[in-house]
Amino acid sequence: MSRNDGKLDRLQAASGEMPPGSGHPSIDNLDAKILRHLLTRGRSPFRHVAEELNVSTTTVTSRVTKLERDHVLKGYGALVDFEKLGYELTAITEILVSKGKLLEMEREIAKLPGVCAVYDVTGEIDGIIVAKFKNREDLSRFTKGLLSMPFVDRANTHVVLTTVKEDFRIQI
């Protein structure tokens, strides 16, 4: 963290925007209710959110603006059933990277088509990739491409047989 980042954290903490020492914006009960609403009905006009929560539209608008500014709300999107679009395969790949190039490799992997998530993890492996593919040939090309990347020493791919739950919207 740079000196300016720490200064900004202290200023935000002093203004009530984040708890002292946390480095995270403070989220009160109303913010949590707004986030829960947006997670399940993201296309609702702010007027509807305000009516449901019994607050003014201006309050909802200002709270959402603050959540966006604090990068709590990073964007808006639709929940898509990728299988209905032909993405029949989900693969989880563990990678082992050499020579201290993990972050560089993960950034490159994150740009590849079909990649949904890239995680830098603890344990015997260095990273985990979650990706979706339309067919075995796409998965094969992806896996072989990973193995041909410089500094990727090993890739161990698991093909998902059944998706029991796939929803990154957690209860707030």
N, C-alpha and C positions, 0 to 999 in steps of 0.2 A: 504494500500500500504506500502511495506517495504521501508526502507531508500534506498536500492539498486535500487528498481524500480524507485523511483524518480530521482536518480542519472542517471540511464539509459535514462529516458525520457529527462533530461536536455542535456545529451550528444548527443542523437539523434536529439533533436531540434537544438542544436548548429551545428550539421553536415548537417542540412537541411533535415533530414529524416522525421521529423514531425514538425508541427507548434508549436512554443513555447506555453507551457501550455495546449495543446490540448490532449496529451496522445494518439493521433491518427497519423498514418503515413500520410504524405502528398501525395496526389494523384493529379498529374497534368493532363492536357488535353490528353497527349499521353497515360498515364496509363489508363485513363477512356476509351479511344478508344480501347485499348487492352482488357480491361475487357469486354466491350460491345461485342467485337468480340468473346471472349472465352465463354461468356454466351449463344450466339446463335449458335456458330460453334466451340465447344470445341475440336473437333478432328482435326482441321486444323493444318497443320504443321506451325511452326513459320515462315518459308519462305513465306508461303501464307499470313500470317498476315502482315509480313513486306512489301510485295508487295502491299497489299491493303492500308496500311497506309503510303506508300512511305517513309519507313525508312529501315535501314539495319536489317538483321536477327540477328546480334549481339546485336543491340539495343533492339529488342523484347525479345531476350533470357535474357539479363541482367535485363530488366524491370520485366519480369515474375519471375525471380529468386528473385528479391527484394520484389515483391508482395507476393511471397510464404514465404520468410523469415520474413516479417512483419505480416504474418498470415492474410493478406487480401484475398489471395487465399488459402482456407483451404483444397482443394482437387478437384478432377475432377470426374464427374459422368455423367450418362445418364439420360435423362428425360424419365420416364417410364409411360405408361398408365396402371395403376394397375388394372383397371376394366378388361382389356383384359387378365390379369393374374389371374382373378377370385376373386379379392378383390372387392366385390360388395357393401360393406358397409363402409362408413366413419362416425366416431362418434367423437363428440366433448364433452368432459366430464369436468365438473367443479368439483373441489374437495375442501373440507374444511378439514384442518388438525389441530390437537390439539397439545398442549404441546411443541410448538417451534420446531417441528420436520419436518417442511415443506421441507427444502432443502434435508434432508436425504430421505424423502419419494419421492420427485421428482426425485432424482438420481436413486432410486430403480425402480420407474415407467418407467423411460427412458430406462431401460434395457429390458422391457417386449416386447414380439413379437408383431409386428404390430404398435407399437408406432412410430409416425412420428415426433411429436413435443411435448415438455413439456414447459409450460410457467408459471413463477412465476408472478402473476399479482396483481394489486391494486384492491380495491373494497371489496364487501361483500364476495367474495370467495378468496381462497388462490392460486389456480393453475388451469390451463387449459391444457388438454391433447387432442391431435388430434391423432387418430389411425384409421387403416384400418383393415377390417375383411373380410374373405371369406363368412361367413354366420352368421345367428343369434346366432347359438350355440357358435361360437367363441366370439362374442360380449358379450353374456351372461356370459361366463366363465371369460372374462376380467373384466366385471363390478363387478361380485361377488368376484373376486380376489382382486379388488381394495378395496371393502368394508371390506374384511377380513384382510387387511393390518393394522398393529398396527398404531394408530394415525390418520388414515383416518376416520374422523367423518361422512362425507357425500359425496356422489357422485351423480351428476345430469347429466345424459347423454342425449345428443341431437343426433338424427340420421339424417344425411344429406339426403335430398330427391333428390335434384338436384345440381350438381356441375356446377355453372356458370363459375367460373374461379378458377384454382388451379395452380399457377405458382409463385414461390417465387423469380424469377429473375426480379428484378425491374430495371427500366431504370437508368443508371448511367450518 
